Amino acid sequence: MTTATREPVGSATPDVTIIGANDSRQNRTREMQLIPEALARAHMHERLREAEDGRRGVRLVTAKRMQRRAERASLRARRALAMAVMH
């Protein structure tokens, strides 16, 4: 090689550059950019799970309330029947 075509010491020529390192760096950068999206998605799923748990709790409370009402109505009907039979 002649001195006119030589690269300066420490320069990265295409035959020296490791292509995999560049791809790896780009993948890491892409992953870093996607982290907020992944966190937001995880947060959203957690909120949805909490909302579902809350709805399940509300349904349970409502079912218990309806059961108590039905039991009271059943007792009233029994009393009414007993009063009708006795008279």
Long-range contacts (C-beta under 8 A, 24 or more apart in sequence): none
